[in-house]
Each structure stands twice: as C-alpha cells, then as structure tokens.
Amino acid sequence: MKRLFYNIAAFFLFAATAVNAQVSDPVLMTVNGKEVRRSEFEYAFNKNNSNLVAGQQTVEEYLPMYIDFKLKVAEAEAMRLDTLSSFREEYEKDRAQMAEEYFIDNDYIVSEAHKIYAKDSATIGKDGFVKVSHIVFVAKQKDDKAAVKIAKERIDSAYLMLKEGKSFEDVAKFFNIPARAIEPFEIIRGQAYKEFEDVAFALSDGKYSEPFESPAGFHIVRKISARPFGTFEEYKPAIISMLEQQNIRKAARIKRGQDLAREFGGNMTPEEALAREDSLLESKYPEFGNLMREYYEGLLFFEVSTREVWSKAQDDVAGLKKFFKKNRKKYAFDSPRFRGAVVQANSKENLEQIKSILAGKQLSEYKSSIDAAFPADSMRLVRVEIGVFAEGDNAWVDKLGFGKGEEPKLRKGFNVVELVGGIIEKPETYYDVRGAVSNDYQKYLEEKWLKSLRKKYKVKVDEEVLKTVNNH
C-alpha cells in the first residue's frame, strides 16, 4: 500500500509539474507538427541579437529567419540525415566534450586550490617576495684560507667601486662576472641562506648592502623591489593549471560521481551515477539542453544546406551555365577585361612549356592542366596567375595587356614574363564572372528551396504567445 501510495503521489507530482511547465512555457509555433516552445525561440533570438550594438532585430523581423531555419532542419530530419553514422559520431563526440563539465566537481577543485594557496601563503609569510641581484665571490668554508682571503679582498674592492659610483654592471664587468650572474631574481623566506635572506629583506628598494659572508661565499646584494603574497584570485588560475597537470579533474570526476550516487540513492557506483546523470542533462539543465539542441540542429542545417544549396552553387556547372545565360545582361563589364594568365618563369624554355600546355584550353581548364603537367615542387620554376583582370588588378596585365603603367620588376628567380590569353569586351561564359554568378545562383537556389519547403511543411504560429516573447 505504501508503494502504491508513493507511485500515485509521484504520478500526480509529475503531472502537476508537466502542466506547470506547459503553462509557464507555452508552445509558440509548430513546424511540421513539431512543437517549438517560447523559451526555445527566446534562447535563439536573444543569442543572435546579443552582440549587436546597432540595427538589432525585432522579434517580428527575426521570426521568418527562424522559421526558415526550422524548415531546413525539418527537411534534414525527413532525409534522415540525423541517422548517418558520420552525423551521429560527430554529434556524440562533441556532446561528450560539452557534457564533461557537468561531471566535474569544480567546488572540489577550488577547495584543493585554496589548500595549496593557504600552504604557500603560510610558507611565504608576511615578508612576501623580494627581487634582488647580487655580486658573489664563491669561497666555501671548507676552502683553504688563501682562497677565502682572495674572495674577501675582491668583495671589498667591489664594494669600494660601488661607493665610488660604479654601477653593478660595471663592477661585474670589471671582475669578469657574466651578465647572467647578476640578473635579478625573486626569493621568499626559506629559499636562500639565512645570512642572505636577512640582508635582502632588510634593505630598502634600490639600495645595496655592505659585503657579508654566507656559507656560499662573500656577497653584495642590491634590492630592486618587494611585493606581498597576492590574493587567492590572483593565484587561482596558476594553481588550478598546476592541479590539472596533476590530473585533479579525474579526482574531481570521482568526487562528483560519489555525490550523485548519494543523491540518486541505491547502490550505484560513481561511474553508474555519472551515466545516469548524463541521460538527464538536457532536462535537468536548461542551458545545456538549449546548447545541445542548437548544436544538433546546427549540424543538420549545415549538412542539408551543403547538399541542397552550397555545393550546387559551386559544382553544378550545367546549372551555373544556364543561370548565366538567362541573366547575361546583369554581368556586363563596365570596361574591357584581360582573360587568361600571367606567366613568369626562370627560363624561356619553361615559359614556352606553360604556353604550350595552355594553348587552346578554356580558362576553367588552366589550373588542372598545369597541375597535371608540373609537379608541385617544380612550381618554384614558374609562377602562373590565372583570372579575369580589370585594369588596375595586376601590374603586368596593365603593362602588357592594356599598355598602361610602368613595367614592374620580375619576382626574384624569374627572368621572363608573358601573358597568355586576350582582351574581352564582355563575359562570354559564366566562368568569366564566376564569383558573382555563383553568389547569385546560390541565392536563387536558396529562395527556390525555401519556397518548396514552405509548401511541403505546415507552420503555425500562436500570435498571442509571440506577443509575450521577452515580455513575461
């Protein structure tokens, strides 16, 4: 009876939650029978308009674009592109990477970072860091008395030179001390001999000490600056970076799994609890659900658009030719063009070989013909620029084709240059204006495709819900 009561109570609680969710997040539209709730549209609208300073779209302006996007996703799903192994592999791999942060106990990582900071803070203490440089003449206590005497005399001489106004650098140079030996360095308490630290920390900034002895030898220390041990926030990135190198994320994942196992109850292992959490991420965390839906639909949009529009606009030669022929007047030149290639070579023989390869070829065949005849490493012997050039586009075309301007200098290593091709008054094939034709053909295909999708799939928008977008 208790189990029955709990099951009935759970059912009504779930039903009440579902009803509340529907009331608080109503359906804004349906696309091919698939519901789109207000929160989903708001997420897309706000994200796409968040970085605009001026010219921000209104909800009404954005709505048709969003519907077009959803129609393309509906078409991709109808084509079952989401069942392709390549799609599933890419989606699941990237989802796993995006989900990983939800399986890491970041509080645990931060708490470990605090422990390290507290330990370092206690070690460094109130004295903080001191930046110094020093001159040292090594004379360890076990050295013979003569060596110690020489080191003592040299440090005293160095001190006298400093008193006379010589710089640290001048003194070091006089005694043949390498420049790197007097480069500044930072120390904290406990890193050097006590004799050295007592002097270094007691000096004022910019001052140098009298000669003193440590177990390493005889020193003169110059204090450059001092700084206190910083706050946790200052050191946090460096500490966490160090912890990550020590595989802290693995420990944080186990910690998260243990916490979830306790939360779910039962006898779950940490990995089993993480697997269950993985299955709940989209519903449990709306921001992750929005992100994954956006990514999922974005992949579908990209794939279906590539198939239906983008690839065709580049590779559909028959379609491009037909579109150009129908709209030829639109692509008239405002001035003559040179169509062909600028060929620079290191020898007349190589130049003539290129010319013979291109003879009788269409502009669209130039590149493939050259690639087939010349190995890639041979291109250092020749340089070929292919295209349709207006006056001002290329200095060699201006001089040799249009007879204008100064003759430019040949590239280093080249001795001869010639043009292959000729002047045209108007575009004769789509290839003469390929960039413009491809762009216009893509727009044409896009409009034609969307028109068919609008006929194919039913879209219904709740105008009353639309009025409440970002206003509830």
C-alpha positions as CSV (number, residue, x, y, z in Angstrom):
1,M,0.0,0.0,0.0
2,K,2.8,2.4,0.8
3,R,4.5,1.7,-2.5
4,L,1.2,2.2,-4.3
5,F,0.7,5.5,-2.5
6,Y,4.1,6.7,-3.4
7,N,3.6,5.7,-7.0
8,I,0.3,7.6,-7.2
9,A,1.8,10.6,-5.4
10,A,4.8,10.6,-7.8
11,F,2.4,10.4,-10.8
12,F,0.4,13.4,-9.7
13,L,3.5,15.4,-8.8
14,F,5.0,14.7,-12.3
15,A,1.6,15.5,-14.0
16,A,1.4,18.8,-12.0
17,T,5.0,19.7,-12.9
18,A,4.3,19.0,-16.6
19,V,1.2,21.1,-16.6
20,N,3.0,24.0,-14.8
21,A,5.9,23.7,-17.3
22,Q,3.4,24.0,-20.2
23,V,1.7,27.0,-18.7
24,S,4.9,28.8,-17.9
25,D,6.5,27.9,-21.3
26,P,3.7,27.7,-23.9
27,V,4.0,26.5,-27.4
28,L,4.9,29.4,-29.7
29,M,4.7,27.5,-33.0
30,T,4.6,24.1,-34.7
31,V,6.8,23.3,-37.7
32,N,5.8,20.1,-39.5
33,G,3.9,19.2,-36.3
34,K,6.9,19.6,-34.1
35,E,6.4,22.0,-31.2
36,V,8.6,24.9,-30.5
37,R,8.2,26.5,-27.1
38,R,8.6,30.1,-26.3
39,S,11.8,29.5,-24.3
40,E,13.5,27.8,-27.3
41,F,12.7,30.8,-29.5
42,E,13.8,33.3,-26.9
43,Y,17.1,31.5,-26.5
44,A,17.8,31.7,-30.2
45,F,16.5,35.3,-30.6
46,N,18.5,36.6,-27.6
47,K,21.7,34.8,-28.6
48,N,21.6,36.0,-32.2
49,N,20.9,39.6,-31.1
50,S,23.1,39.8,-28.0
51,N,26.2,41.2,-29.7
52,L,24.6,43.8,-31.9
53,V,25.1,47.4,-30.8
54,A,23.0,48.9,-33.6
55,G,20.5,47.5,-36.1
56,Q,19.1,45.0,-33.6
57,Q,16.3,42.9,-35.0
58,T,12.8,42.9,-33.5
59,V,11.1,39.6,-32.7
60,E,8.9,40.1,-35.8
61,E,11.9,40.6,-38.0
62,Y,13.7,37.6,-36.6
63,L,10.7,35.2,-36.7
64,P,10.8,34.5,-40.5
65,M,14.5,33.7,-40.4
66,Y,13.9,31.3,-37.5
67,I,11.1,29.6,-39.3
68,D,13.3,29.2,-42.4
69,F,16.0,27.6,-40.2
70,K,13.4,25.2,-38.7
71,L,12.1,24.3,-42.1
72,K,15.6,23.3,-43.2
73,V,16.0,21.2,-40.0
74,A,12.7,19.5,-40.7
75,E,13.9,18.7,-44.2
76,A,17.1,17.3,-42.9
77,E,15.2,15.0,-40.5
78,A,12.9,13.9,-43.3
79,M,16.0,13.0,-45.3
80,R,17.2,11.1,-42.1
81,L,20.5,12.9,-42.1
82,D,20.5,12.6,-38.3
83,T,20.8,8.8,-38.7
84,L,24.0,8.9,-40.7
85,S,26.9,7.4,-38.9
86,S,29.1,10.4,-39.6
87,F,26.5,12.7,-38.1
88,R,26.0,10.5,-35.0
89,E,29.7,10.2,-34.4
90,E,30.4,13.9,-34.7
91,Y,27.4,14.8,-32.5
92,E,28.1,12.3,-29.8
93,K,31.8,13.1,-29.6
94,D,31.2,16.8,-29.3
95,R,28.3,16.3,-26.8
96,A,30.6,14.2,-24.6
97,Q,33.1,17.0,-24.6
98,M,30.5,19.7,-23.8
99,A,28.9,17.5,-21.1
100,E,32.2,16.8,-19.3
101,E,32.0,20.0,-17.2
102,Y,28.8,18.6,-15.6
103,F,30.7,15.6,-14.4
104,I,33.4,17.5,-12.6
105,D,33.0,18.8,-9.1
106,N,34.5,22.3,-9.6
107,D,34.0,23.1,-5.9
108,Y,36.3,20.3,-5.1
109,I,39.0,21.7,-7.4
110,V,38.6,25.1,-6.0
111,S,38.8,23.8,-2.4
112,E,42.1,21.9,-3.3
113,A,43.4,25.2,-4.8
114,H,42.5,27.0,-1.5
115,K,44.5,24.4,0.4
116,I,47.6,25.0,-1.8
117,Y,47.2,28.7,-1.5
118,A,46.9,28.6,2.3
119,K,50.0,26.4,2.5
120,D,52.0,28.7,0.2
121,S,50.8,31.8,2.0
122,A,51.9,30.4,5.3
123,T,55.3,29.4,3.8
124,I,55.9,32.8,2.2
125,G,54.6,34.7,5.2
126,K,54.3,38.4,5.7
127,D,57.6,39.2,4.1
128,G,56.3,38.2,0.6
129,F,58.7,38.3,-2.3
130,V,61.8,40.3,-2.7
131,K,63.5,40.9,-6.0
132,V,67.3,41.2,-5.9
133,S,70.5,41.0,-7.8
134,H,73.9,40.2,-6.3
135,I,77.6,40.0,-6.7
136,V,79.2,36.9,-5.2
137,F,82.7,35.6,-4.9
138,V,82.5,31.9,-4.0
139,A,84.6,30.9,-1.1
140,K,83.1,28.0,0.8
141,Q,84.0,27.4,4.4
142,K,86.0,24.3,3.5
143,D,88.2,26.2,1.1
144,D,91.7,27.0,2.1
145,K,92.5,30.3,3.9
146,A,94.2,31.8,0.8
147,A,91.2,31.3,-1.3
148,V,88.9,32.8,1.3
149,K,91.3,35.8,1.7
150,I,91.3,36.4,-2.1
151,A,87.4,36.3,-2.2
152,K,87.2,38.7,0.8
153,E,89.6,41.1,-0.9
154,R,87.7,41.0,-4.1
155,I,84.3,41.7,-2.5
156,D,85.8,44.6,-0.6
157,S,87.2,46.0,-3.8
158,A,83.9,45.6,-5.5
159,Y,82.2,47.5,-2.6
160,L,84.7,50.4,-2.9
161,M,83.9,50.6,-6.6
162,L,80.2,50.8,-5.9
163,K,80.9,53.5,-3.2
164,E,82.8,55.5,-5.9
165,G,79.7,55.5,-8.1
166,K,80.3,52.5,-10.4
167,S,77.2,50.5,-11.3
168,F,76.6,46.9,-10.5
169,E,77.0,46.1,-14.2
170,D,80.4,48.0,-14.4
171,V,81.7,46.1,-11.3
172,A,80.6,42.8,-12.6
173,K,82.3,43.5,-16.0
174,F,85.5,44.6,-14.2
175,F,85.7,41.2,-12.4
176,N,84.7,39.2,-15.5
177,I,81.4,38.2,-13.9
178,P,78.9,37.0,-16.6
179,A,75.9,39.3,-17.1
180,R,73.5,36.4,-16.4
181,A,75.1,36.0,-12.9
182,I,73.8,39.5,-11.8
183,E,70.4,39.2,-13.4
184,P,67.5,40.0,-11.0
185,F,65.7,37.1,-9.3
186,E,62.9,36.8,-6.7
187,I,63.2,34.9,-3.4
188,I,61.0,34.1,-0.5
189,R,61.8,33.2,3.1
190,G,63.4,29.7,3.2
191,Q,64.8,29.7,-0.3
192,A,68.3,31.0,0.4
193,Y,70.9,31.0,3.3
194,K,69.6,32.8,6.4
195,E,72.5,35.3,6.1
196,F,71.5,36.2,2.6
197,E,67.8,36.5,3.4
198,D,68.3,38.6,6.5
199,V,70.2,41.2,4.4
200,A,68.0,41.1,1.3
201,F,64.7,41.5,3.2
202,A,66.1,44.3,5.4
203,L,67.3,46.5,2.5
204,S,65.2,49.4,1.1
205,D,64.3,49.4,-2.6
206,G,67.2,50.4,-4.8
207,K,69.8,50.1,-2.1
208,Y,72.8,47.7,-1.9
209,S,74.3,46.1,1.1
210,E,77.8,46.1,2.6
211,P,79.8,42.9,1.9
212,F,78.7,40.0,4.0
213,E,79.5,36.3,4.3
214,S,77.3,33.2,3.9
215,P,78.2,29.5,3.6
216,A,78.5,30.1,-0.2
217,G,81.0,32.9,-0.1
218,F,81.0,36.7,0.0
219,H,78.1,38.8,-1.3
220,I,76.9,42.3,-2.0
221,V,73.1,42.3,-2.5
222,R,71.1,45.0,-4.3
223,K,67.4,45.1,-3.6
224,I,65.2,46.0,-6.6
225,S,61.7,45.7,-5.3
226,A,59.4,43.8,-3.0
227,R,55.8,42.6,-3.3
228,P,53.4,40.9,-0.9
229,F,51.9,37.5,-1.5
230,G,48.8,38.1,-3.6
231,T,45.2,37.2,-3.1
232,F,43.7,33.8,-3.9
233,E,42.0,35.2,-7.0
234,E,45.4,36.3,-8.4
235,Y,47.0,32.9,-8.0
236,K,43.9,30.8,-8.7
237,P,44.5,30.3,-12.5
238,A,48.1,29.2,-11.9
239,I,47.2,26.9,-9.1
240,I,44.4,25.3,-11.0
241,S,46.6,24.9,-14.0
242,M,49.2,23.1,-11.8
243,L,46.4,20.9,-10.3
244,E,45.2,20.0,-13.8
245,Q,48.7,18.8,-14.7
246,Q,48.5,16.6,-11.7
247,N,45.2,15.1,-13.0
248,I,42.9,16.8,-10.5
249,R,40.0,16.6,-12.9
250,K,40.0,12.8,-12.6
251,A,39.7,13.1,-8.8
252,A,37.0,15.8,-9.2
253,R,35.1,13.4,-11.5
254,I,35.1,10.7,-8.9
255,K,34.0,13.1,-6.3
256,R,31.1,14.2,-8.5
257,G,30.2,10.6,-9.1
258,Q,30.2,9.9,-5.3
259,D,27.9,12.9,-4.6
260,L,25.5,11.8,-7.4
261,A,25.4,8.2,-6.1
262,R,24.3,9.5,-2.7
263,E,21.8,11.9,-4.4
264,F,20.2,9.1,-6.5
265,G,20.2,6.5,-3.7
266,G,20.7,2.8,-4.1
267,N,24.0,1.0,-4.5
268,M,25.3,2.9,-7.5
269,T,29.0,3.2,-8.3
270,P,30.3,6.7,-9.1
271,E,30.5,5.7,-12.8
272,E,26.9,4.4,-12.8
273,A,25.7,7.6,-11.2
274,L,27.6,9.7,-13.8
275,A,26.0,7.6,-16.6
276,R,22.5,8.3,-15.2
277,E,23.3,12.0,-14.8
278,D,24.4,12.0,-18.4
279,S,21.0,10.7,-19.5
280,L,19.3,13.6,-17.6
281,L,21.5,16.5,-18.6
282,E,19.2,18.1,-21.2
283,S,16.1,18.0,-19.0
284,K,18.0,18.8,-15.7
285,Y,20.0,21.8,-17.0
286,P,18.0,24.0,-19.5
287,E,21.2,25.8,-20.6
288,F,22.7,22.5,-21.7
289,G,19.5,21.4,-23.3
290,N,19.4,24.7,-25.3
291,L,23.1,24.3,-26.3
292,M,22.8,20.7,-27.5
293,R,19.6,21.4,-29.4
294,E,21.3,24.3,-31.1
295,Y,24.3,22.2,-31.9
296,Y,22.2,19.2,-33.1
297,E,20.1,21.4,-35.4
298,G,23.1,23.4,-36.5
299,L,24.8,20.2,-37.7
300,L,21.7,19.2,-39.6
301,F,21.2,22.7,-41.1
302,F,24.8,22.7,-42.3
303,E,24.6,19.2,-43.9
304,V,21.3,19.8,-45.6
305,S,22.2,23.3,-46.8
306,T,25.5,22.0,-48.2
307,R,23.6,19.3,-50.2
308,E,20.8,21.4,-51.4
309,V,22.4,24.8,-52.0
310,W,26.1,25.4,-51.2
311,S,27.6,22.5,-53.1
312,K,25.3,23.1,-56.1
313,A,26.2,26.7,-56.3
314,Q,29.9,25.8,-56.7
315,D,29.8,22.5,-58.6
316,D,26.6,22.5,-60.7
317,V,28.3,23.5,-63.9
318,A,25.2,22.9,-66.0
319,G,23.1,25.0,-63.6
320,L,25.6,27.8,-63.5
321,K,25.8,27.9,-67.3
322,K,22.0,28.0,-67.6
323,F,21.7,30.7,-64.9
324,F,24.4,32.8,-66.6
325,K,22.8,32.5,-70.0
326,K,19.4,33.6,-68.6
327,N,20.9,36.6,-66.7
328,R,23.7,37.5,-69.1
329,K,22.8,41.2,-69.2
330,K,23.3,41.5,-65.4
331,Y,27.0,40.6,-65.7
332,A,28.1,43.1,-68.4
333,F,31.5,44.6,-67.9
334,D,31.9,48.4,-67.3
335,S,35.3,48.2,-69.1
336,P,37.3,45.6,-71.1
337,R,39.0,42.7,-69.2
338,F,42.0,40.6,-69.8
339,R,41.1,36.9,-69.6
340,G,44.0,34.5,-69.2
341,A,47.2,34.0,-67.2
342,V,50.3,36.0,-66.3
343,V,53.2,33.6,-66.6
344,Q,56.6,34.3,-65.0
345,A,59.4,31.7,-65.4
346,N,63.1,31.2,-64.7
347,S,63.8,30.3,-68.3
348,K,62.4,30.8,-71.8
349,E,62.0,27.0,-72.1
350,N,59.8,26.7,-69.1
351,L,57.7,29.7,-70.2
352,E,57.2,28.1,-73.6
353,Q,56.2,24.8,-72.0
354,I,53.5,26.6,-70.0
355,K,52.2,28.4,-73.1
356,S,52.0,25.1,-75.0
357,I,50.1,23.5,-72.1
358,L,47.5,26.3,-72.1
359,A,47.2,26.6,-75.8
360,G,43.6,26.0,-76.9
361,K,42.4,25.5,-73.3
362,Q,39.4,27.2,-71.6
363,L,40.2,29.4,-68.6
364,S,38.5,26.9,-66.4
365,E,41.0,24.2,-67.6
366,Y,44.2,26.2,-67.0
367,K,44.9,25.2,-63.4
368,S,44.2,21.5,-63.8
369,S,46.3,21.4,-67.0
370,I,49.2,23.0,-65.2
371,D,48.9,20.8,-62.1
372,A,48.9,17.7,-64.3
373,A,52.0,18.7,-66.2
374,F,54.1,20.2,-63.5
375,P,54.9,18.5,-60.2
376,A,54.2,20.7,-57.1
377,D,57.9,21.2,-56.3
378,S,58.5,22.4,-59.9
379,M,56.3,25.5,-59.3
380,R,59.3,27.4,-58.0
381,L,60.4,27.4,-61.6
382,V,57.2,29.1,-62.8
383,R,54.5,31.4,-61.4
384,V,51.1,31.5,-63.0
385,E,48.3,33.9,-62.1
386,I,45.0,32.9,-63.6
387,G,41.9,35.0,-63.9
388,V,39.9,37.8,-65.5
389,F,41.6,41.0,-64.7
390,A,40.3,44.6,-64.9
391,E,42.7,47.5,-65.4
392,G,44.4,48.0,-62.0
393,D,44.1,44.4,-60.8
394,N,47.6,43.3,-61.9
395,A,50.6,45.4,-62.9
396,W,51.8,43.0,-65.6
397,V,48.3,42.9,-67.1
398,D,48.2,46.7,-67.1
399,K,51.6,47.0,-68.9
400,L,51.5,44.0,-71.3
401,G,47.7,43.7,-71.8
402,F,46.4,47.3,-71.6
403,G,49.6,49.0,-72.4
404,K,49.5,51.3,-69.4
405,G,51.6,52.0,-66.4
406,E,55.2,51.2,-65.6
407,E,56.7,47.8,-66.2
408,P,57.0,46.1,-62.8
409,K,60.0,44.1,-61.6
410,L,60.2,40.4,-62.1
411,R,59.9,38.2,-59.0
412,K,63.3,37.1,-57.6
413,G,64.5,34.0,-59.5
414,F,62.4,34.7,-62.6
415,N,63.8,36.1,-65.9
416,V,60.9,36.1,-68.4
417,V,57.2,37.0,-68.3
418,E,54.3,36.8,-70.9
419,L,50.6,36.9,-70.9
420,V,48.5,34.0,-72.2
421,G,45.0,35.0,-73.3
422,G,43.4,38.2,-74.5
423,I,41.1,41.1,-74.0
424,I,37.4,40.6,-73.9
425,E,34.7,43.3,-74.0
426,K,32.0,41.3,-72.2
427,P,31.8,37.9,-70.3
428,E,31.5,35.1,-72.8
429,T,31.0,32.2,-70.3
430,Y,29.9,32.0,-66.7
431,Y,33.5,31.3,-65.7
432,D,34.4,34.9,-66.7
433,V,32.3,36.2,-63.8
434,R,32.2,33.0,-61.7
435,G,32.2,34.7,-58.3
436,A,29.2,36.9,-59.0
437,V,27.3,34.2,-60.8
438,S,28.0,31.6,-58.0
439,N,26.7,34.1,-55.4
440,D,23.6,34.9,-57.3
441,Y,22.9,31.3,-58.2
442,Q,23.2,30.3,-54.5
443,K,20.6,33.0,-53.6
444,Y,18.4,31.7,-56.4
445,L,18.7,28.1,-55.2
446,E,18.1,29.2,-51.6
447,E,14.9,31.0,-52.5
448,K,13.6,28.2,-54.7
449,W,14.4,25.7,-52.0
450,L,12.7,27.7,-49.2
451,K,9.6,28.2,-51.4
452,S,9.3,24.4,-51.8
453,L,9.8,23.8,-48.1
454,R,7.1,26.3,-47.2
455,K,4.7,24.3,-49.4
456,K,5.9,21.0,-48.1
457,Y,5.7,21.6,-44.3
458,K,3.0,23.3,-42.4
459,V,4.0,26.2,-40.0
460,K,1.6,27.5,-37.4
461,V,2.4,30.5,-35.1
462,D,0.5,31.4,-32.0
463,E,0.4,35.2,-32.3
464,E,-0.7,35.7,-28.7
465,V,2.3,33.8,-27.4
466,L,4.5,35.7,-29.8
467,K,3.5,38.9,-28.1
468,T,4.8,37.6,-24.8
469,V,8.3,36.8,-26.1
470,N,10.8,38.5,-23.7
471,N,7.8,40.1,-22.0
472,H,6.5,37.7,-19.4
